[in-house]
């Protein structure tokens, strides 16, 4: 998965192991971040996605729940990792379609910080 992502990726990504709230047309649920870049995010999800599905994401970027990035995205790939005792077996790559302008600098500065 990493070799595919690195060879096709337009924007650099950094490790991002934090909770992310996902909103679809019918559900609101918690996911877990894998990595994050200014152009998209890889998440682990308890619920499967369809390629091309549109989602809204609430991505925390600071130490409080008030510092979040609100992003609209499109699912570009999914992969199932049905490991035992895994609460988030679905991996999904989500390309950002839009982010609120006031959050864009926060997202870009977060992605530039070293791990």
Secondary structure, 3 states (H helix, E strand, C coil): CHHHHHHHCCCCEEECCCEEEEECCCCEEEEEEEEEECCEEEEEECCCCCCCCEEEEEEECCCCCCCEEEEEEEEEEEEECCCCCCCCCEEEEEEEEEECHHHHHHHHHHHHCCC
